[in-house]
């Protein structure tokens, strides 16, 4: 295996690892600096999915691979990520389906979050924990949501990542290989918009039953989350431009050049 192949495998592993991590943590919504920006965009704090922390890294890796190894290798990496996401969905579904053992209980510090029907006590009436039914409910809530998220993200992921690769090389041909910043930002900004719309529309609607638009004084809406998330993704996409140059520079300094026929 050449140094170039080893570098490609390393980046592909990082890509898939970050993608898997995004699928696991991405179900949580968090408020960004609610004390500093209480009004947000729409009179409520900035609400974002936690996947925004890690997912933009995948576009950074994709653009580096596209620049150094070409579209074919970048598309192959995207397909690997899709296949492993599908495999993850299968095993998550099996794990949720398996019946819980009675010995699988939760510590008493979380008892306040569950119905007293699930509380466990010792012979002296001291709270000792929460039973296995509550543990199963918590586990299912945590990992059934990623099941929906995985289905949504797999659709968004394939469309957005392949679109990113296509646009990256479209602008590369259009500019005769010049202006890396243009193809990096142009491809990422458009593909991130597509991804944000698809994944949030499916996930927030089917998991949280969140409305698309506010009506009759309702709170947070899907459109608000999409706009807020994309605003932050735009900032992150623009900030990663120097890191794209740095990544490509380091690879070339290490003598890693694509072999003929890669692009």
Secondary structure, 3 states (H helix, E strand, C coil): CCHHHHHHHHHHHHHHHHHHHHHHHCCCEEEECCCCCCCCCCCCCEEEEHHHHCHHHHHHHHHHHHHHHCHHHHHHHHHHHHHHHHHHHHHHHHHHHCCCCCCCCECHHHHHHCCHHHEEECCCCCEEEECHHHHHHHHHHHHHHHHHHHHHHHHHHHHHHHHHHHHHHHHHHHCCCCCHHHHHHHHHHHHHHHHHHHHHHHHHHHHCCCCCCCCCCCCCCHHHHHHHHHHHHHHHHHHCHHHHHHHHHHHHHCCCCCCCCCC
